[in-house]
Amino acid sequence: MNVIKQFNIKSVSFRNRIGMAPMCQYSAHNGLVADWHLQHYASRAVGGVGLIIVEAAGVVPEGRITPYDLGLWNDAHVSGLKKLASLIKENGAVPAIQLAHAGRKASHDKPSNGGKFLSLENGGWQTVAPSPIAFEKSEDTPLELDAIGISSVISAFRDAAIRVHKAGFQVAEIHAAHGYLLHQFLSPLSNKRKDEYGGSYENRIRLLLEVVDAVKSVWPDELPLFVRLSATDWTIGGWTEEDTVRLASVLKSKGVDVIDCSSGGNVLDAKIPVGPGYQLAFSENVKATGIMTAAVGMITRKDQIENVLKYEQADIVLLGRELLRNPYFVMREFPEQEWPEQYLRSKR
């Protein structure tokens, strides 16, 4: 049985159920697509994946993790993104992109430079968050978003979705995981607000739901909308798997099509039991609510992928670092998939 075979979500057809997880390349300047992005993502599309989720792109400049992140805050970004989406499509994959705001985890240098926090004096910027709590004690305290700031964030996600559609992407993914701004609002460890956006569960999920509504207001109904969630903070008193399952049902009622199930990122010293397939249970439990899911996390082998799909732990399997190491993983491991005619003479 071909468990990775073609499938549809709404009007979009995917050639298989294997996708590329979003992984920052830290290669943009002023948020613009660079030649690196074009060759990097196009090669993975040639390699046979059915879906490519382009890395987190900042909906505002201060929402970038680093000064080298892709951007969605300016119409000048659309031209490069359009070329990128077109290349992905031309080579058989569905182009998707993450709409992101890093919140208190913004204003850092890129990992190859050490990834340290960038102060205002060192080329950084003022960060924002639900509460004035830094991710690390050594970092500057973020500014607590007021009502005007929250409204601006919502508008920025909406405007970014318009640009994503203009650029030709077929899937938009709202990034609400890994300790970035929307996750910061979800978790009681980072959200200590006393207003309608803090305290109770219903208040803490409010901003994400308002962002979903804003994006849905401009995103075509026939195109899929994903949300990436960290299923747990892996820390007592934080966001939990039960919270995620409950939220998944709410997001389904809002018209979200797929929950991209990851975990962690909001607590510096969280004890995460990393290992092969360590996040699969989250995807399986969220899927039980009736919404489609994507599974990710140390999935590196053909048999893992086949088992995830055979036992219906997820609808889509996302590969991360394995596709950095091997862009042609799908071609090599699933040779029954259609190969580019230019490469047929190498097929064994």
C-alpha positions as a Markdown table, in Angstrom:
| # | Residue | x | y | z |
|---|---|---|---|---|
| 1 | Met | 0.0 | 0.0 | 0.0 |
| 2 | Asn | 1.3 | 3.4 | -1.0 |
| 3 | Val | 0.7 | 5.4 | 2.2 |
| 4 | Ile | 2.3 | 8.6 | 0.9 |
| 5 | Lys | 0.1 | 8.8 | -2.2 |
| 6 | Gln | -1.4 | 12.0 | -3.5 |
| 7 | Phe | -4.1 | 13.7 | -1.5 |
| 8 | Asn | -6.1 | 17.0 | -1.4 |
| 9 | Ile | -6.8 | 19.7 | 1.1 |
| 10 | Lys | -9.6 | 21.9 | -0.2 |
| 11 | Ser | -8.6 | 22.9 | -3.7 |
| 12 | Val | -4.9 | 22.1 | -3.3 |
| 13 | Ser | -3.5 | 18.8 | -4.5 |
| 14 | Phe | -0.3 | 17.4 | -2.9 |
| 15 | Arg | 1.6 | 14.8 | -4.8 |
| 16 | Asn | 2.4 | 13.0 | -1.5 |
| 17 | Arg | 2.1 | 13.3 | 2.2 |
| 18 | Ile | 5.8 | 14.2 | 2.9 |
| 19 | Gly | 6.6 | 17.9 | 3.5 |
| 20 | Met | 9.6 | 20.0 | 4.4 |
| 21 | Ala | 9.3 | 21.6 | 7.8 |
| 22 | Pro | 10.0 | 25.4 | 8.1 |
| 23 | Met | 13.7 | 26.0 | 8.9 |
| 24 | Cys | 15.2 | 29.4 | 9.0 |
| 25 | Gln | 18.0 | 30.0 | 6.6 |
| 26 | Tyr | 19.1 | 33.4 | 8.0 |
| 27 | Ser | 20.1 | 34.6 | 4.5 |
| 28 | Ala | 17.8 | 37.5 | 3.9 |
| 29 | His | 18.7 | 41.2 | 4.0 |
| 30 | Asn | 15.9 | 43.7 | 4.8 |
| 31 | Gly | 13.5 | 40.7 | 4.6 |
| 32 | Leu | 14.1 | 40.1 | 0.9 |
| 33 | Val | 14.4 | 36.7 | -0.8 |
| 34 | Ala | 18.0 | 36.0 | -1.7 |
| 35 | Asp | 19.5 | 33.6 | -4.4 |
| 36 | Trp | 20.2 | 31.1 | -1.6 |
| 37 | His | 16.5 | 30.8 | -0.8 |
| 38 | Leu | 15.7 | 30.1 | -4.5 |
| 39 | Gln | 18.2 | 27.3 | -4.9 |
| 40 | His | 17.6 | 25.9 | -1.4 |
| 41 | Tyr | 13.8 | 25.5 | -1.7 |
| 42 | Ala | 13.8 | 24.6 | -5.4 |
| 43 | Ser | 16.2 | 21.7 | -4.8 |
| 44 | Arg | 13.9 | 20.2 | -2.2 |
| 45 | Ala | 11.0 | 20.5 | -4.5 |
| 46 | Val | 13.0 | 18.7 | -7.2 |
| 47 | Gly | 13.8 | 16.1 | -4.6 |
| 48 | Gly | 10.2 | 15.0 | -4.4 |
| 49 | Val | 8.4 | 16.4 | -1.3 |
| 50 | Gly | 4.8 | 17.2 | -1.7 |
| 51 | Leu | 4.8 | 20.3 | 0.5 |
| 52 | Ile | 7.4 | 22.9 | 1.3 |
| 53 | Ile | 6.8 | 25.3 | 4.3 |
| 54 | Val | 9.1 | 28.2 | 3.8 |
| 55 | Glu | 10.8 | 29.5 | 7.0 |
| 56 | Ala | 9.3 | 31.9 | 9.4 |
| 57 | Ala | 8.8 | 35.3 | 7.8 |
| 58 | Gly | 8.3 | 38.4 | 10.1 |
| 59 | Val | 5.0 | 40.1 | 9.8 |
| 60 | Val | 6.7 | 43.2 | 11.2 |
| 61 | Pro | 10.4 | 44.1 | 11.3 |
| 62 | Glu | 10.6 | 43.9 | 15.1 |
| 63 | Gly | 9.0 | 40.4 | 14.8 |
| 64 | Arg | 12.1 | 38.9 | 13.2 |
| 65 | Ile | 14.2 | 36.4 | 15.2 |
| 66 | Thr | 17.3 | 37.9 | 13.6 |
| 67 | Pro | 18.1 | 40.7 | 11.1 |
| 68 | Tyr | 18.5 | 38.0 | 8.5 |
| 69 | Asp | 15.0 | 36.6 | 8.5 |
| 70 | Leu | 12.6 | 36.8 | 5.6 |
| 71 | Gly | 9.9 | 39.5 | 5.8 |
| 72 | Leu | 6.3 | 40.0 | 5.0 |
| 73 | Trp | 5.8 | 43.5 | 6.3 |
| 74 | Asn | 6.4 | 45.3 | 3.1 |
| 75 | Asp | 5.0 | 45.1 | -0.5 |
| 76 | Ala | 8.6 | 45.1 | -1.7 |
| 77 | His | 8.9 | 41.6 | -0.4 |
| 78 | Val | 6.3 | 40.2 | -2.7 |
| 79 | Ser | 8.3 | 40.1 | -5.9 |
| 80 | Gly | 11.0 | 37.8 | -4.5 |
| 81 | Leu | 8.5 | 35.6 | -2.7 |
| 82 | Lys | 6.5 | 35.3 | -6.0 |
| 83 | Lys | 9.6 | 34.0 | -7.7 |
| 84 | Leu | 10.2 | 31.6 | -4.8 |
| 85 | Ala | 6.6 | 30.2 | -4.8 |
| 86 | Ser | 6.7 | 29.8 | -8.6 |
| 87 | Leu | 9.9 | 27.8 | -8.5 |
| 88 | Ile | 8.5 | 25.5 | -5.8 |
| 89 | Lys | 5.3 | 24.9 | -7.8 |
| 90 | Glu | 7.2 | 24.4 | -11.1 |
| 91 | Asn | 9.1 | 21.6 | -9.5 |
| 92 | Gly | 6.0 | 19.8 | -8.2 |
| 93 | Ala | 5.6 | 20.8 | -4.6 |
| 94 | Val | 3.0 | 23.0 | -2.9 |
| 95 | Pro | 4.4 | 26.3 | -1.6 |
| 96 | Ala | 3.6 | 27.3 | 2.0 |
| 97 | Ile | 5.1 | 29.9 | 4.2 |
| 98 | Gln | 5.0 | 30.7 | 8.0 |
| 99 | Leu | 3.6 | 34.1 | 9.2 |
| 100 | Ala | 5.6 | 34.8 | 12.3 |
| 101 | His | 6.3 | 37.2 | 15.1 |
| 102 | Ala | 9.1 | 36.3 | 17.5 |
| 103 | Gly | 7.9 | 38.5 | 20.4 |
| 104 | Arg | 10.5 | 38.5 | 23.2 |
| 105 | Lys | 12.7 | 36.0 | 21.3 |
| 106 | Ala | 13.3 | 38.5 | 18.6 |
| 107 | Ser | 16.4 | 40.7 | 18.1 |
| 108 | His | 19.0 | 37.9 | 18.1 |
| 109 | Asp | 22.1 | 37.3 | 16.0 |
| 110 | Lys | 22.0 | 34.4 | 13.6 |
| 111 | Pro | 23.1 | 31.0 | 15.1 |
| 112 | Ser | 26.4 | 30.9 | 13.0 |
| 113 | Asn | 27.3 | 34.1 | 14.8 |
| 114 | Gly | 26.5 | 32.7 | 18.2 |
| 115 | Gly | 22.8 | 33.6 | 18.4 |
| 116 | Lys | 23.2 | 36.1 | 21.2 |
| 117 | Phe | 20.6 | 38.8 | 22.0 |
| 118 | Leu | 21.2 | 42.0 | 20.1 |
| 119 | Ser | 20.8 | 45.1 | 22.2 |
| 120 | Leu | 19.9 | 48.5 | 20.7 |
| 121 | Glu | 23.6 | 49.4 | 20.8 |
| 122 | Asn | 24.5 | 46.3 | 18.8 |
| 123 | Gly | 22.0 | 46.6 | 16.0 |
| 124 | Gly | 19.0 | 45.1 | 17.7 |
| 125 | Trp | 15.6 | 46.6 | 18.5 |
| 126 | Gln | 13.0 | 46.8 | 21.2 |
| 127 | Thr | 11.2 | 43.5 | 21.7 |
| 128 | Val | 7.6 | 43.1 | 22.7 |
| 129 | Ala | 5.7 | 40.4 | 24.6 |
| 130 | Pro | 2.5 | 39.8 | 26.5 |
| 131 | Ser | 4.3 | 40.6 | 29.8 |
| 132 | Pro | 7.6 | 42.3 | 30.6 |
| 133 | Ile | 9.5 | 39.0 | 31.1 |
| 134 | Ala | 12.7 | 38.3 | 29.2 |
| 135 | Phe | 13.3 | 34.8 | 27.8 |
| 136 | Glu | 16.7 | 34.9 | 29.4 |
| 137 | Lys | 17.7 | 37.0 | 32.4 |
| 138 | Ser | 20.7 | 38.4 | 30.5 |
| 139 | Glu | 18.4 | 39.9 | 27.8 |
| 140 | Asp | 16.7 | 43.2 | 27.7 |
| 141 | Thr | 13.2 | 43.3 | 29.1 |
| 142 | Pro | 10.5 | 43.2 | 26.4 |
| 143 | Leu | 7.9 | 45.9 | 26.2 |
| 144 | Glu | 4.4 | 44.7 | 27.3 |
| 145 | Leu | 2.0 | 45.1 | 24.4 |
| 146 | Asp | -0.9 | 47.5 | 25.1 |
| 147 | Ala | -4.2 | 47.5 | 23.3 |
| 148 | Ile | -2.9 | 49.5 | 20.4 |
| 149 | Gly | 0.1 | 47.2 | 20.0 |
| 150 | Ile | -2.1 | 44.1 | 20.0 |
| 151 | Ser | -4.3 | 45.6 | 17.4 |
| 152 | Ser | -1.3 | 46.4 | 15.3 |
| 153 | Val | 0.0 | 42.8 | 15.6 |
| 154 | Ile | -3.4 | 41.5 | 14.4 |
| 155 | Ser | -3.4 | 43.9 | 11.4 |
| 156 | Ala | 0.2 | 42.9 | 10.6 |
| 157 | Phe | -0.8 | 39.2 | 10.3 |
| 158 | Arg | -3.7 | 40.1 | 8.1 |
| 159 | Asp | -1.6 | 42.2 | 5.8 |
| 160 | Ala | 1.0 | 39.6 | 5.6 |
| 161 | Ala | -1.6 | 37.0 | 4.5 |
| 162 | Ile | -2.6 | 39.3 | 1.7 |
| 163 | Arg | 1.0 | 39.5 | 0.5 |
| 164 | Val | 1.4 | 35.7 | 0.8 |
| 165 | His | -1.6 | 35.2 | -1.5 |
| 166 | Lys | -0.3 | 37.8 | -4.0 |
| 167 | Ala | 3.0 | 36.0 | -4.1 |
| 168 | Gly | 1.2 | 32.8 | -5.1 |
| 169 | Phe | 1.6 | 30.6 | -2.0 |
| 170 | Gln | -1.1 | 28.0 | -1.7 |
| 171 | Val | -0.8 | 27.4 | 2.1 |
| 172 | Ala | -0.4 | 29.9 | 4.9 |
| 173 | Glu | 0.8 | 28.8 | 8.3 |
| 174 | Ile | 0.4 | 30.9 | 11.4 |
| 175 | His | 3.3 | 30.3 | 13.7 |
| 176 | Ala | 2.1 | 30.0 | 17.3 |
| 177 | Ala | 4.8 | 27.7 | 18.6 |
| 178 | His | 8.4 | 27.6 | 19.8 |
| 179 | Gly | 8.1 | 30.4 | 22.3 |
| 180 | Tyr | 7.3 | 33.1 | 19.8 |
| 181 | Leu | 4.8 | 35.8 | 20.4 |
| 182 | Leu | 1.5 | 33.9 | 19.9 |
| 183 | His | 2.8 | 31.0 | 22.0 |
| 184 | Gln | 3.9 | 33.5 | 24.6 |
| 185 | Phe | 0.3 | 34.6 | 25.0 |
| 186 | Leu | -0.9 | 31.0 | 25.2 |
| 187 | Ser | 1.4 | 30.0 | 28.1 |
| 188 | Pro | 0.8 | 31.1 | 31.7 |
| 189 | Leu | 4.6 | 31.0 | 32.2 |
| 190 | Ser | 5.1 | 34.0 | 29.8 |
| 191 | Asn | 1.7 | 35.6 | 30.0 |
| 192 | Lys | 1.0 | 37.3 | 33.4 |
| 193 | Arg | -1.5 | 39.9 | 32.0 |
| 194 | Lys | -4.5 | 41.0 | 34.0 |
| 195 | Asp | -6.7 | 42.1 | 31.1 |
| 196 | Glu | -8.8 | 40.2 | 28.5 |
| 197 | Tyr | -5.6 | 38.7 | 27.0 |
| 198 | Gly | -4.3 | 37.1 | 30.2 |
| 199 | Gly | -5.3 | 34.9 | 33.1 |
| 200 | Ser | -7.9 | 32.4 | 32.1 |
| 201 | Tyr | -7.4 | 29.9 | 29.3 |
| 202 | Glu | -10.0 | 31.6 | 27.2 |
| 203 | Asn | -8.2 | 34.9 | 27.6 |
| 204 | Arg | -4.8 | 33.5 | 26.8 |
| 205 | Ile | -6.0 | 31.9 | 23.5 |
| 206 | Arg | -7.8 | 35.1 | 22.5 |
| 207 | Leu | -5.0 | 36.7 | 20.5 |
| 208 | Leu | -4.4 | 33.6 | 18.4 |
| 209 | Leu | -8.1 | 33.3 | 17.7 |
| 210 | Glu | -8.2 | 37.0 | 16.6 |
| 211 | Val | -5.2 | 36.5 | 14.4 |
| 212 | Val | -6.8 | 33.5 | 12.8 |
| 213 | Asp | -10.0 | 35.5 | 12.2 |
| 214 | Ala | -8.0 | 38.3 | 10.7 |
| 215 | Val | -6.1 | 36.0 | 8.4 |
| 216 | Lys | -9.2 | 34.1 | 7.4 |
| 217 | Ser | -10.9 | 37.4 | 6.4 |
| 218 | Val | -8.3 | 37.9 | 3.6 |
| 219 | Trp | -7.2 | 34.3 | 2.9 |
| 220 | Pro | -9.2 | 32.5 | 0.2 |
| 221 | Asp | -11.6 | 29.9 | 1.5 |
| 222 | Glu | -10.4 | 27.4 | -1.1 |
| 223 | Leu | -6.8 | 27.5 | 0.2 |
| 224 | Pro | -5.6 | 25.6 | 3.3 |
| 225 | Leu | -4.7 | 27.4 | 6.5 |
| 226 | Phe | -2.3 | 25.7 | 9.0 |
| 227 | Val | -1.4 | 26.7 | 12.6 |
| 228 | Arg | 1.8 | 25.5 | 14.2 |
| 229 | Leu | 1.5 | 24.8 | 17.9 |
| 230 | Ser | 3.9 | 23.7 | 20.6 |
| 231 | Ala | 1.9 | 21.0 | 22.2 |
| 232 | Thr | 3.6 | 21.4 | 25.5 |
| 233 | Asp | 6.0 | 23.7 | 27.3 |
| 234 | Trp | 7.6 | 20.6 | 28.9 |
| 235 | Thr | 7.5 | 22.5 | 32.2 |
| 236 | Ile | 5.1 | 22.3 | 35.2 |
| 237 | Gly | 2.7 | 25.2 | 35.2 |
| 238 | Gly | 3.1 | 25.8 | 31.5 |
| 239 | Trp | 1.1 | 25.2 | 28.4 |
| 240 | Thr | 0.0 | 21.5 | 28.3 |
| 241 | Glu | -0.9 | 18.8 | 25.8 |
| 242 | Glu | -4.5 | 18.9 | 27.1 |
| 243 | Asp | -4.5 | 22.7 | 26.4 |
| 244 | Thr | -3.4 | 22.0 | 22.9 |
| 245 | Val | -6.1 | 19.3 | 22.2 |
| 246 | Arg | -8.7 | 21.7 | 23.6 |
| 247 | Leu | -7.4 | 24.5 | 21.4 |
| 248 | Ala | -7.3 | 22.3 | 18.3 |
| 249 | Ser | -11.1 | 21.8 | 18.5 |
| 250 | Val | -11.6 | 25.6 | 18.7 |
| 251 | Leu | -9.3 | 26.2 | 15.8 |
| 252 | Lys | -11.1 | 23.6 | 13.7 |
| 253 | Ser | -14.4 | 25.5 | 14.4 |
| 254 | Lys | -12.6 | 28.6 | 13.2 |
| 255 | Gly | -11.8 | 27.0 | 9.8 |
| 256 | Val | -8.2 | 26.0 | 10.4 |
| 257 | Asp | -7.4 | 23.0 | 8.3 |
| 258 | Val | -4.2 | 21.5 | 9.8 |
| 259 | Ile | -2.4 | 21.7 | 13.1 |
| 260 | Asp | 1.4 | 21.4 | 12.7 |
| 261 | Cys | 2.3 | 19.7 | 16.0 |
| 262 | Ser | 5.7 | 20.6 | 17.5 |
| 263 | Ser | 6.6 | 21.4 | 21.1 |
| 264 | Gly | 8.8 | 23.4 | 23.5 |
| 265 | Gly | 10.7 | 26.7 | 22.9 |
| 266 | Asn | 9.1 | 28.9 | 25.5 |
| 267 | Val | 11.2 | 27.9 | 28.6 |
| 268 | Leu | 14.9 | 28.1 | 28.5 |
| 269 | Asp | 15.7 | 25.1 | 30.7 |
| 270 | Ala | 12.8 | 22.8 | 29.8 |
| 271 | Lys | 13.7 | 19.1 | 30.0 |
| 272 | Ile | 12.7 | 17.8 | 26.6 |
| 273 | Pro | 12.9 | 14.0 | 26.0 |
| 274 | Val | 14.3 | 14.4 | 22.4 |
| 275 | Gly | 14.4 | 11.2 | 20.4 |
| 276 | Pro | 13.1 | 9.6 | 17.2 |
| 277 | Gly | 9.4 | 10.5 | 16.8 |
| 278 | Tyr | 9.2 | 12.1 | 20.2 |
| 279 | Gln | 6.3 | 14.4 | 19.2 |
| 280 | Leu | 4.2 | 11.8 | 17.4 |
| 281 | Ala | 1.8 | 11.3 | 20.3 |
| 282 | Phe | 0.9 | 15.0 | 20.2 |
| 283 | Ser | -0.1 | 14.8 | 16.5 |
| 284 | Glu | -2.1 | 11.6 | 17.1 |
| 285 | Asn | -4.0 | 13.1 | 20.0 |
| 286 | Val | -4.8 | 16.3 | 18.2 |
| 287 | Lys | -5.9 | 14.4 | 15.2 |
| 288 | Ala | -8.4 | 12.5 | 17.4 |
| 289 | Thr | -10.4 | 15.8 | 17.6 |
| 290 | Gly | -11.2 | 15.6 | 13.9 |
| 291 | Ile | -8.7 | 18.1 | 12.5 |
| 292 | Met | -5.8 | 17.1 | 10.2 |
| 293 | Thr | -2.3 | 17.2 | 11.6 |
| 294 | Ala | 1.3 | 17.4 | 10.5 |
| 295 | Ala | 3.9 | 15.4 | 12.5 |
| 296 | Val | 7.5 | 16.6 | 12.9 |
| 297 | Gly | 10.5 | 15.8 | 15.1 |
| 298 | Met | 13.4 | 13.5 | 14.5 |
| 299 | Ile | 11.7 | 11.7 | 11.7 |
| 300 | Thr | 14.5 | 10.5 | 9.5 |
| 301 | Arg | 13.7 | 7.1 | 8.0 |
| 302 | Lys | 11.3 | 5.6 | 5.4 |
| 303 | Asp | 9.8 | 3.1 | 7.9 |
| 304 | Gln | 9.0 | 5.9 | 10.4 |
| 305 | Ile | 7.1 | 7.8 | 7.7 |
| 306 | Glu | 5.2 | 4.7 | 6.6 |
| 307 | Asn | 4.2 | 3.8 | 10.1 |
| 308 | Val | 3.0 | 7.3 | 11.0 |
| 309 | Leu | 0.7 | 7.3 | 8.0 |
| 310 | Lys | -0.3 | 3.7 | 8.2 |
| 311 | Tyr | -1.4 | 4.0 | 11.8 |
| 312 | Glu | -2.9 | 7.4 | 11.1 |
| 313 | Gln | -0.8 | 9.3 | 13.7 |
| 314 | Ala | -0.8 | 12.3 | 11.3 |
| 315 | Asp | -2.0 | 13.3 | 7.8 |
| 316 | Ile | 1.3 | 14.8 | 6.8 |
| 317 | Val | 4.9 | 14.0 | 7.8 |
| 318 | Leu | 7.3 | 16.9 | 7.9 |
| 319 | Leu | 11.0 | 16.3 | 7.6 |
| 320 | Gly | 13.5 | 18.9 | 8.9 |
| 321 | Arg | 17.2 | 18.4 | 9.3 |
| 322 | Glu | 17.1 | 15.2 | 7.2 |
| 323 | Leu | 16.2 | 17.3 | 4.2 |
| 324 | Leu | 19.1 | 19.7 | 4.9 |
| 325 | Arg | 21.3 | 16.6 | 4.7 |
| 326 | Asn | 19.6 | 15.0 | 1.8 |
| 327 | Pro | 17.4 | 17.1 | -0.5 |
| 328 | Tyr | 16.5 | 14.1 | -2.5 |
| 329 | Phe | 15.3 | 11.9 | 0.3 |
| 330 | Val | 11.9 | 11.2 | -1.2 |
| 331 | Met | 13.3 | 10.3 | -4.6 |
| 332 | Arg | 15.8 | 7.9 | -3.1 |
| 333 | Glu | 13.5 | 6.3 | -0.5 |
| 334 | Phe | 10.3 | 6.3 | -2.5 |
| 335 | Pro | 11.4 | 5.7 | -6.1 |
| 336 | Glu | 7.8 | 4.9 | -7.2 |
| 337 | Gln | 7.3 | 8.7 | -7.0 |
| 338 | Glu | 7.6 | 10.5 | -10.3 |
| 339 | Trp | 11.2 | 11.6 | -11.0 |
| 340 | Pro | 12.2 | 14.7 | -13.0 |
| 341 | Glu | 12.9 | 13.5 | -16.6 |
| 342 | Gln | 16.3 | 15.1 | -16.4 |
| 343 | Tyr | 17.2 | 12.6 | -13.6 |
| 344 | Leu | 15.6 | 9.4 | -15.0 |
| 345 | Arg | 18.9 | 8.1 | -16.3 |
| 346 | Ser | 20.2 | 7.9 | -12.8 |
| 347 | Lys | 17.2 | 6.0 | -11.4 |
| 348 | Arg | 18.0 | 2.5 | -10.1 |
